[in-house]
Amino acid sequence: MSYNSEKLGAFIVPTGVGASIGGYAGDASVYARKFSKKSNLIVNPNVVNAGGFSGITENMLYTEGYTLDSFFKGEVNLIPSVDNKIGIIYDKAIPQDVLNIHLNTQNAVKTVYGTNIKSYTITDEEVGVEFYVTDEGISTGNIKNISTLEKACQNLLSEGCDAIAIVCLFNDAEEDNLEYSQGSGVDPVGGVEAVISHYISMKFKVPCAHSPAFVDYSIYPSLVNPKSASEYITPTFLPCILLGLSQAPKITTDLSEGINISDVDYLVMPYNSLGSTPVFEAEKRGIKTYAVVENKTVLDVTKDKLYNKSSIIEIATYDEILATL
C-alpha cells in the first residue's frame, strides 16, 4: 500500500484525554516531524497545534478527527491541497479588544506566511461554549447555539472559502488549568474544541479547526512545563490552525480520486487509547498499528482489551518505530 509510490502513515493523538505526549501544546510535533522525514503523514490537528507555533511540515496531511474516522471507514478520500482559501468565523461574544488582537494575528500570519485568508465573518448570535472535565478525566463540553456557527460557515463557503477556522469565546480556564500548565492532567478546553470541529466537518465536509479566545489575553508571567509553554506565551492560538488549514487535504466522496484508506501503510496511536474508529478499521484492513507504550492517556483501552488485535504491535517508544520505517 502506498500513495504515489511513497509510504503513507497516520500519526494520531486523541484530543482531551491527557496524552502524556501530545496532550499539551504541540508536544507531539517533535516525533511527528521525525516520522514525516520517513513517509508522508496524516496527522490530527492536536498533534501539531502549538498556539503561536505549528509543527506542520509540507508532507503532512492536517485532518480533523471526524474526517479521520470517515476516511478510515472508507467513506471519503483525502485530496492533498496547498494554499487553501481559509474563511474565519469569530464568535459574536468576543469583545472588540480581543477581536482586534485576533484580526491583527490573522493579518500577521497572512503577511509572514502568505496564507490565503479569503474572508472572515462574525456570527449573528453568541455561540455559547461550555467546557468541563468529567470525573473520568476526559475533556468535553457543550455548544448552546451551534446553528449560528452553521450559518456563518455556509456564508463563508458561498464566498468561495474551502477551509474553515473557528474562534469561539471561552471562559478563562486558569483555575481548571493548573495541572495542565505543569505538564500533567488534561487540557480542559480541547474536548469541546473537538466537538465543534467534528460537527462542522460532518455537516459541510470541509477542513476545519478551532482556536479558543479568552477575555484575559495577558501573557502568563510564571514558568510552566515546557510541554505546555507554547500556549502561555501568546494571547491567541490562531496561528497554528491557520498554518495547518492552509495545507489541509480537501475531502471527497469520490473514492476514485485522492488518497484512500487502502493507501495507508501504518497507524501510530498512544498505548491505551485503542478504542477508536481508526484502530478498528485499520485492524479490519490489516494495516499495521503501533501502540506506543511511552505515550499513555486517561483511557484504558489497551491491546489486551480488544477482541481483534492481530495487526496491533505494542512498542516501547516512538523512536523504536522510526528505526523500523
C-alpha positions as CSV (number, residue, x, y, z in Angstrom):
1,M,0.0,0.0,0.0
2,S,1.3,3.5,-0.9
3,Y,0.3,6.8,-2.3
4,N,2.2,8.0,-5.4
5,S,4.8,5.3,-4.7
6,E,5.6,6.8,-1.3
7,K,5.0,5.4,2.1
8,L,2.0,6.9,4.0
9,G,1.4,6.8,7.7
10,A,-1.2,8.2,10.1
11,F,0.1,9.7,13.4
12,I,-2.8,10.3,15.8
13,V,-3.0,11.6,19.4
14,P,-6.7,11.9,20.5
15,T,-7.7,15.3,21.9
16,G,-8.7,15.9,25.5
17,V,-7.6,12.5,27.0
18,G,-4.5,13.7,28.8
19,A,-1.9,12.0,26.5
20,S,1.5,12.2,28.1
21,I,2.9,13.0,24.7
22,G,0.6,15.2,22.5
23,G,-1.8,16.1,25.3
24,Y,-0.4,19.6,25.8
25,A,0.7,22.2,23.3
26,G,2.3,20.7,20.2
27,D,4.5,18.4,22.3
28,A,4.0,15.5,19.9
29,S,5.3,17.6,17.0
30,V,8.9,16.6,17.5
31,Y,8.0,13.0,16.9
32,A,5.6,13.7,14.1
33,R,8.2,15.7,12.3
34,K,10.6,12.8,12.5
35,F,8.0,10.5,11.1
36,S,7.4,12.9,8.2
37,K,11.0,12.5,7.2
38,K,10.3,8.8,6.7
39,S,6.9,9.0,5.0
40,N,4.0,11.2,4.1
41,L,2.0,11.6,7.3
42,I,-1.7,12.1,8.1
43,V,-2.0,14.0,11.5
44,N,-4.9,15.2,13.5
45,P,-4.6,18.9,14.5
46,N,-3.9,18.1,18.1
47,V,-0.5,16.6,17.1
48,V,0.9,19.8,15.6
49,N,-1.1,22.7,17.0
50,A,1.0,24.8,19.3
51,G,-0.5,28.2,19.8
52,G,1.7,30.7,18.0
53,F,3.7,27.9,16.6
54,S,3.0,24.8,14.4
55,G,4.7,21.5,13.9
56,I,3.3,21.1,10.4
57,T,5.6,20.1,7.6
58,E,4.9,20.1,3.8
59,N,4.2,16.4,3.6
60,M,1.7,16.3,6.5
61,L,-2.0,16.0,5.8
62,Y,-3.7,18.0,8.6
63,T,-7.0,16.2,9.1
64,E,-9.7,16.8,11.7
65,G,-11.0,13.9,13.8
66,Y,-14.4,13.4,12.3
67,T,-12.9,13.4,8.8
68,L,-10.3,10.9,10.0
69,D,-12.9,8.5,11.1
70,S,-14.8,8.8,7.8
71,F,-11.5,8.3,5.9
72,F,-10.6,5.2,7.9
73,K,-14.1,3.8,7.3
74,G,-13.6,4.3,3.5
75,E,-16.4,6.8,3.2
76,V,-14.2,9.7,2.0
77,N,-10.9,10.2,0.3
78,L,-8.4,13.0,1.0
79,I,-7.1,15.2,-1.8
80,P,-3.7,16.8,-1.0
81,S,-4.0,20.6,-1.2
82,V,-2.0,23.7,-0.7
83,D,-2.9,27.4,-0.4
84,N,-6.4,26.7,0.7
85,K,-8.8,29.6,0.8
86,I,-9.4,30.0,4.5
87,G,-12.5,31.6,6.0
88,I,-12.5,32.5,9.7
89,I,-15.6,32.5,11.9
90,Y,-15.5,34.7,15.0
91,D,-18.0,34.3,17.9
92,K,-20.2,37.4,18.4
93,A,-19.4,37.1,22.1
94,I,-15.8,38.0,21.6
95,P,-15.2,41.6,23.0
96,Q,-13.8,44.1,20.5
97,D,-10.4,44.4,22.0
98,V,-10.0,40.6,21.9
99,L,-11.3,40.5,18.3
100,N,-8.8,43.2,17.3
101,I,-5.9,41.0,18.6
102,H,-7.2,38.1,16.5
103,L,-7.6,40.3,13.4
104,N,-4.0,41.5,13.9
105,T,-2.9,37.9,14.3
106,Q,-4.6,36.7,11.1
107,N,-3.1,39.6,9.2
108,A,0.3,38.8,10.6
109,V,0.0,35.2,9.5
110,K,-1.1,36.3,6.1
111,T,1.8,38.8,5.7
112,V,4.6,36.5,7.0
113,Y,3.5,33.1,5.5
114,G,1.4,34.2,2.6
115,T,-1.5,32.2,4.0
116,N,-4.6,32.6,1.8
117,I,-7.1,34.1,4.3
118,K,-10.0,34.9,2.0
119,S,-12.6,36.2,4.4
120,Y,-13.8,36.4,7.9
121,T,-17.2,36.8,9.5
122,I,-18.8,37.3,12.9
123,T,-21.7,35.0,14.0
124,D,-25.1,36.6,14.2
125,E,-25.5,35.4,17.7
126,E,-23.3,34.3,20.6
127,V,-22.2,30.7,20.3
128,G,-22.3,29.8,24.0
129,V,-19.4,27.4,24.6
130,E,-19.2,25.5,27.9
131,F,-16.3,23.2,28.8
132,Y,-15.5,20.8,31.6
133,V,-13.5,17.7,32.6
134,T,-15.5,14.6,33.5
135,D,-14.9,12.5,36.6
136,E,-13.1,10.1,34.4
137,G,-10.7,12.9,33.4
138,I,-11.9,13.4,29.9
139,S,-12.2,17.0,28.5
140,T,-15.6,17.8,26.9
141,G,-18.3,20.4,26.8
142,N,-21.5,21.8,25.1
143,I,-22.3,24.4,22.4
144,K,-25.6,26.2,23.2
145,N,-26.1,27.7,19.7
146,I,-24.5,25.6,17.0
147,S,-26.9,26.9,14.4
148,T,-25.2,30.3,14.4
149,L,-21.9,28.6,13.5
150,E,-23.6,26.7,10.7
151,K,-25.0,29.9,9.2
152,A,-21.6,31.6,9.4
153,C,-19.9,28.6,7.8
154,Q,-22.4,28.5,5.0
155,N,-21.8,32.1,4.2
156,L,-18.1,31.7,4.0
157,L,-18.4,28.7,1.8
158,S,-20.7,30.6,-0.5
159,E,-17.9,33.2,-0.8
160,G,-15.5,30.6,-2.1
161,C,-13.7,29.6,1.1
162,D,-12.6,25.9,1.2
163,A,-11.3,25.6,4.7
164,I,-12.8,27.0,7.9
165,A,-11.2,28.3,11.1
166,I,-13.4,28.8,14.1
167,V,-12.7,31.1,17.0
168,C,-15.2,31.0,19.9
169,L,-15.1,32.8,23.2
170,F,-14.3,30.6,26.2
171,N,-14.4,31.5,29.9
172,D,-10.9,31.8,31.4
173,A,-9.7,28.3,32.1
174,E,-6.9,29.2,34.5
175,E,-8.5,27.6,37.6
176,D,-9.0,24.4,35.7
177,N,-5.6,24.6,34.0
178,L,-3.1,24.5,36.9
179,E,-2.1,20.8,36.4
180,Y,-2.0,21.3,32.6
181,S,0.4,24.2,33.0
182,Q,2.7,21.9,34.9
183,G,2.7,19.2,32.3
184,S,0.1,16.9,33.8
185,G,-3.7,16.5,33.8
186,V,-6.0,17.2,30.8
187,D,-6.4,20.2,28.5
188,P,-9.8,21.4,29.8
189,V,-10.8,23.1,26.5
190,G,-9.5,20.5,24.0
191,G,-12.5,18.2,24.2
192,V,-15.2,20.8,23.4
193,E,-13.0,22.2,20.6
194,A,-13.1,18.8,19.0
195,V,-16.9,18.7,19.4
196,I,-17.1,22.0,17.4
197,S,-14.8,20.9,14.6
198,H,-16.4,17.4,14.4
199,Y,-19.8,19.0,13.9
200,I,-18.7,21.4,11.1
201,S,-16.7,18.6,9.4
202,M,-19.7,16.3,9.5
203,K,-22.1,19.0,8.2
204,F,-20.1,20.6,5.4
205,K,-17.3,18.1,4.5
206,V,-14.6,20.8,4.6
207,P,-11.3,21.0,6.5
208,C,-11.8,22.9,9.8
209,A,-10.2,23.6,13.1
210,H,-11.0,25.6,16.2
211,S,-9.0,28.1,18.3
212,P,-10.3,29.4,21.6
213,A,-10.4,33.1,22.5
214,F,-10.1,34.3,26.1
215,V,-11.0,37.7,27.6
216,D,-7.8,37.7,29.5
217,Y,-5.1,37.9,26.9
218,S,-2.2,38.9,29.1
219,I,1.0,36.8,28.8
220,Y,1.4,34.3,31.7
221,P,4.4,35.5,33.7
222,S,5.3,32.3,35.7
223,L,7.4,29.4,34.5
224,V,5.4,26.5,33.1
225,N,6.2,23.0,32.0
226,P,7.9,23.0,28.5
227,K,5.2,20.7,27.2
228,S,2.6,23.5,27.8
229,A,4.8,26.5,27.2
230,S,3.8,27.4,23.7
231,E,0.2,28.2,24.8
232,Y,1.4,30.5,27.6
233,I,3.4,33.0,25.6
234,T,0.8,34.1,23.2
235,P,-2.6,36.0,23.5
236,T,-4.1,33.9,20.7
237,F,-3.8,30.4,19.4
238,L,-4.9,31.2,15.9
239,P,-1.6,31.0,14.0
240,C,-1.3,27.2,14.4
241,I,-4.7,26.4,12.9
242,L,-4.3,28.8,10.0
243,L,-0.9,27.2,9.1
244,G,-2.4,23.7,9.3
245,L,-5.6,24.6,7.4
246,S,-3.6,26.2,4.6
247,Q,-2.5,22.7,3.5
248,A,-5.3,20.6,4.9
249,P,-6.4,18.0,2.4
250,K,-9.8,18.5,0.7
251,I,-12.5,15.9,1.3
252,T,-14.2,14.0,-1.4
253,T,-16.8,11.2,-1.5
254,D,-15.5,10.3,-5.0
255,L,-13.4,7.3,-4.0
256,S,-11.7,7.2,-7.4
257,E,-9.6,10.3,-6.6
258,G,-7.1,11.3,-4.0
259,I,-5.8,9.2,-1.1
260,N,-7.9,6.2,0.0
261,I,-7.6,4.2,3.2
262,S,-6.1,1.5,1.1
263,D,-3.1,3.7,0.6
264,V,-2.2,3.8,4.3
265,D,0.8,1.7,5.4
266,Y,0.7,2.2,9.2
267,L,-1.0,3.9,12.1
268,V,0.6,5.2,15.3
269,M,-1.5,5.6,18.5
270,P,-0.9,6.1,22.2
271,Y,-0.6,2.8,24.1
272,N,-4.0,2.8,25.9
273,S,-6.3,4.8,23.6
274,L,-7.0,2.0,21.1
275,G,-10.8,2.1,21.3
276,S,-11.3,4.3,18.3
277,T,-12.6,4.0,14.7
278,P,-9.1,4.4,13.1
279,V,-7.8,1.4,15.1
280,F,-10.8,-0.8,14.5
281,E,-10.8,0.0,10.7
282,A,-7.1,-0.5,10.5
283,E,-7.4,-3.9,12.0
284,K,-10.2,-4.9,9.5
285,R,-7.8,-3.9,6.7
286,G,-4.7,-5.4,8.1
287,I,-3.0,-2.1,8.5
288,K,-0.2,-2.3,11.0
289,T,-1.0,-0.3,14.2
290,Y,1.7,0.7,16.6
291,A,0.6,1.2,20.2
292,V,3.3,3.4,21.8
293,V,3.9,2.4,25.5
294,E,5.7,5.7,26.4
295,N,2.5,7.6,25.5
296,K,-0.4,6.9,27.9
297,T,-3.8,8.6,28.3
298,V,-6.5,8.6,30.9
299,L,-8.3,6.0,28.9
300,D,-7.7,2.3,29.5
301,V,-8.1,0.6,26.1
302,T,-5.0,-1.5,25.5
303,K,-4.4,-4.2,23.0
304,D,-5.4,-6.9,25.5
305,K,-8.8,-5.4,25.9
306,L,-9.6,-5.8,22.2
307,Y,-11.1,-8.8,20.5
308,N,-9.4,-8.2,17.2
309,K,-5.8,-7.3,17.6
310,S,-3.6,-9.2,15.2
311,S,-2.3,-6.1,13.4
312,I,-1.5,-4.2,16.7
313,I,2.1,-4.0,17.7
314,E,3.0,-2.8,21.2
315,I,6.3,-0.9,21.1
316,A,8.1,1.0,23.8
317,T,8.9,4.3,22.1
318,Y,8.3,6.4,19.0
319,D,12.0,6.2,18.2
320,E,11.8,2.4,18.0
321,I,9.1,2.7,15.4
322,L,11.2,5.2,13.4
323,A,14.1,2.7,13.4
324,T,11.9,0.2,11.5
325,L,10.5,2.5,8.8
